[in-house]
Structures are given as C-alpha cells and as structure tokens.
Amino acid sequence: MNSNNYCIIMAGGLGSRIWPVSQRDYPKQFLDILGTGETLLQSTVRRYAMVCPIKNIFVVTGESMAARVHEQVPALDPKQILIEPYRRNTAPCVAYAAAAIRTINPNATVVVTPSDHAVFNDERFAASLRQAFEVCERQDWIVTMGVPPTMPNTKYGYIQYSEELAMPGAPDVHSVVAFTEKPSVEMAAKFIATGEFLWNAGIFVWRMPVLERAFRQYLPDVAATFLDVEYTDDFNYWERVYSMCQSISVDYGIMEKADNAHVLKASFGWSDVETWDSLYDTAEHDANGNVVLGGDAMLYNSSNCVVSIPQDTDKTVVLEGLDGYIVAASKDVFMVCRRQSENMVFRFAADMDIRR
Amino acid sequence: MNSNNYCIIMAGGLGSRIWPVSQRDYPKQFLDILGTGETLLQSTVRRYAMVCPIKNIFVVTGESMAARVHEQVPALDPKQILIEPYRRNTAPCVAYAAAAIRTINPNATVVVTPSDHAVFNDERFAASLRQAFEVCERQDWIVTMGVPPTMPNTKYGYIQYSEELAMPGAPDVHSVVAFTEKPSVEMAAKFIATGEFLWNAGIFVWRMPVLERAFRQYLPDVAATFLDVEYTDDFNYWERVYSMCQSISVDYGIMEKADNAHVLKASFGWSDVETWDSLYDTAEHDANGNVVLGGDAMLYNSSNCVVSIPQDTDKTVVLEGLDGYIVAASKDVFMVCRRQSENMVFRFAADMDIRR
C-alpha cells in the first residue's frame, strides 16, 4: 500500500430523499441503509482503507455529528476527524482537509469522496482507485471516477469524455470534454445512446500541488484563507474564515473549469443511495426482480419491490402480493409506497412533522 | 343491576387465524387487536359488567394463562378465575363454571360467552343482553344471541329461526328452527336471501335449573361428574374428571338438540375477530373503505384496506397506493398481504416457525 495515498471523506451532509431511513437528525451516512451490518460511513472507510493507510484517512463533518463519526469509526484518531464550523458545500471542505494533510505530507496524493454512497463491488472499486492514484502520481491531472450509466437517471451528474485514451497503454483514463448536471430524462437517454457519457460518482484524485494550483486558479478567495496561510488549528480562525466563506462545490468551482480534468472509466456497482429508484437499479435483484436489503423479510407472490429493513429490527417483515413497491423500515417509521410514488416521501416527512 | 345475573367468560382458547396479531403463545383474547387500548378479554369483562355485577363474573382459562387473566383484569377476585386442567371444548367448561356458581347461587341466571370477540356498540349490546336475562327469568328457555348477517360469511354458525315472536309483546325473541355450521358461500348467500337466518354469536343465557336439566338430558356423562356430585374445589378431582372427559361443544352437545332453544335477534356490531375479512366487514370504514385499528397509520391513495397496528408500536406506519390489503403489526411481525390472500397466514406462520 502506498503511504503517499491520502483520503478525505466528506461526512457533513444532512439527510436526503431516501426517507424514511434517512432523516434530518440522522443523516444517511450514519445509517446501515443497505442492511449490510455497516453504516455507509463505515463501509466507505473500509473501502478506502483497501488503498490508503488508515492513518491517512480524514473525515470532515459538523460539530453535531463528530461524536457519531468517532463512535462508528473508532480506528480513527481524533486528529483524523476534522470539524467544520459551518456547512459551505464541498470546495471549502476539501481545502480545509487538504490544509491539514499538507502539514503532514505536502506531496500527498489525495482522493476526495462522499461518505454516503453505495459500492457493491469493493474489489473492482479498489482496483480502479489504485489506478487513479497511479495516474495522478505521474501526471498533473485531476482524475475523477466515471461510471458507465445503466439507466437514464435524472439525478446524477454526467461526464462527457473524449474517446481516446489519455495515456496510451494505461488504464481507461480519458480527458473530460464537459460536466453536465442533472439532465432531463430525454437528455439522459440521449447521453446513454451516444456512449460518450459517464455518471459522475463524486470521487476525484489529485496530488497536493495540483489541488493547490486548482484552488489558486479557480477559487482564489478560498485559496487565500485556507491554503495560502500558515496552517493553524485555532478553531476561532476557521470559524471566522467559514463564516465569511462562499458556499461552493468542487464540481462547479473547479472541475467544470479545470483544463486538466480527466475521468477514469470504472464499473463497481455504484449508487448514490439518494433515491429508492437508483438503489433498486444498482443492487442485486432476485428472480422476481426484488431487491431485499438488510434484515428478515419473507416475500410471497411479490415482484419488482425494493425492501429495506435494518438488521436490528425486532420484527420479521412478511409481504404478499406486492408488485413494484418500496417497503422500508427505520427507527420510527414503517413505509409501504409504490416505487412510482417515491417523490411523496417529502410529503410523508412533512406530514409526520406536523403530527409530532 | 340484577344481582342474580352471572357471567361465564370462556378464555381458554389458543390463538387463531388472525395472524400475525394472534399467535399460539399469546392467544388473541389477551391482545388489543382492535387497538382500543383494551385487550379483547378486558373489553369483554367491561361489557358484561354493564349487566352483571363484577363479583358475579367468572373467567375460565388454562393454567398457563391464569396469570395473564389476573394481570389484565385485577378487578376479579382469584376465586373468579377458574382453571381448567385440560381443554375439552365448551360444554365441560360451562359445566365446570356452573358448578362453582351454583354453590353461591343455585338460581343464578347465567350468560356464557367467548372472550375474544369484538362488539362495536356496547350500549346496544347491553340492552339486548338485559332483554335476554329478563326473558330467561320468566321462561325455562335457553336464549342465544343472533346477529342479522351482513355478508355471506362461511366461517360463522347460522341460526334459522321461526318468524313469529315467541313472547308476543316481548323483545325480538324467536324459537330456533335449526343451527347450521359453517356453510358454503352459496348456501350462506341463500340463507341471507331468505331473511330467516342469523349469525350465531356464541353467547347464550339460561337459568341454572335450565342449564342443569339440559346437561342431564343431552350430556349425561358430563352432568354426572360435573353437576350431580357435591361440589369440591379439590383440583385433583377435576384433573381426573377432565382427563377422562369427552371434548364437546355446547352448540353440538346441547343447543342443536335442545327443544327450548330460542334466539334473540340483536345487532351490536359483532365480529368473532377470526378473520381479517370478518373484521373488515364489521368495523367502521373511512371514506376510502379503509378500516384502521389501533396505532398511528398514515394512508395515502389507499383504499379497501384493513390496518391493524397495536397502540404501543414504536413506529408510524405510512402506506401509499394500496388497494385491498391487510397491513398488520404484532410484537414480532409486520405483515402486508392482499385481503384475498388472507388464507396464506397459515403458510406465513409455518414458514416463520421453520426459520426460527
């Protein structure tokens, strides 16, 4: 394992659509949504620890969630849990963690990743990630992971790439032509038909100097206060910096403008776990088209359902005669909802709040 | 309230079809199936206490369930909880309790009732029961309660009755022409069409001398060992008697043969709670044809469902897009099943047993 490999895990997000299993006070990275016995954060750490030494892995999160990170990942030294004073999207987050890492190793190669995605094939993932690290060791590139799309998902970002290999004889790395955010379903279908587009998995790799240069070139205000100062662990400083800092994503602030953006084509069973639909699409189906995640469920005469039951649920779930439903349990909700109606989760959540 | 009114509540049964809310080790009389905040046994006692003094109410059950009776109905003196050594169906059960009551009041008028049925209109029930008691005070009759059928239920017993009033100017009491057990759906439909049939609610009223005479005439073996001996509370005696006693129901052993059987036509929202279907039929429906019993359930775009959630469930149930399903939670099961498939509960229960 290369001791130069570092990892920044962004774990500051606050809940998502995949209600009821993820709710505002318990964001999904801290939940075992897939019923594997690990939370998404835990599986993320474990996955990256296949390629980065555990002491090189840093988790960035908010004050209110730091204790949970510590609880769920006791292998991390407290110094490896970085607390952001405020949420300012991903660019400040990355700069913050990079500044800390740079004090340890100014020539680190760093992968930046979300903490709440699902990867169903760890081995393939690790192999692709190693390739990305190797490419970045040799090139002054930003390498992002691009997943061949399997359906016209309108919630993902897409990466249009140049067909030729960027490094002949090297892995499947291509230069990026463009980044596109959430397309309409017709556009998404066109993207897929051309074969020139990949899903943006939100993971990117760069050497520290390349990272610094990118921030200075495209986000100079962030570079000025985060990177071009002597590092301090005085939280008051960071609190001041964050309070005045703009909220901006790495995708929009850097990647879409960078002239050295590349993409590694990689297929490892990826889902951002943001919608039941994308989860249904990515996970393994049984012979009746059902996806069953987690705990005890008995299905009869049922098909095309996605069933998510936490492993520690005290009840066995018995389902009969359901075609195309989401059945999901969480700490305080048991939901049965047609897959076509999953947008209603916002309504359910709001109605539950009113009832409290 | 008439101090001559006594009540025998039969609470020895062991679970039923209405899985998963009732299971072998926790029969439904001890459960709050309707989500009213009372178990079926508790509501039964409360209902009969509107007509019989509480000290005149006796509950017969098995050894393993006596503690639960005591727990759930602390108003009963331990002497009012009669323990049967074995289960021998209802006739020995009734004789056993009658023998005990007879030592207190040899001229008691006694109502015999199951403990696990639902009655949705207590006031109407109490009014009908008082009428039955009044009739039995004046006549040497056995009066049973007959409910006008609302659907061709194939699981109930039916009572064919003679149209003329048995006591002119008196309540709706008629002589019984015949008792019929569970008919086919075509027969049930015919029964209803004639207007001459009532559901047998399993409740009957008789004065003690009438009871004794009926046992002597139709079940002489039972009379010999239960009633025509000096009463003893030596449990060894009863253990011996029960071990050799035949298993026989009051319906089959006495009612179907008796020449003094009468029926009081009474409508009080009755269900034997043995099937989801009969429960659906009896309970109140919302505007979309849903029956919602018990705890917290939020229904969207759903119709014709029966939802049974215990009041102490820790989860809110959210349902969307379901038409014609049973949704039922118990201590260790959460079930979603089409109403048309409710017979599968046997299969579910068996499969769960195998998995344990």
Interface residues (C-beta under 8 A of the other chain):
Chain A: P20 D296 M298 Y300 N301 D314 K315 T316 V317 V318 L319 E320 G321 L322 Y325 V327 A329 S330 K331 D332 V333 F334 M335 V336 C337 R338 Q340 S341 M344 R347 F348 D351 M352 R355
Chain B: P20 D296 M298 Y300 N301 D314 K315 T316 V317 V318 L319 E320 G321 L322 Y325 V327 A329 S330 K331 D332 V333 F334 M335 V336 C337 R338 Q340 S341 M344 R347 F348 D351 M352 R355
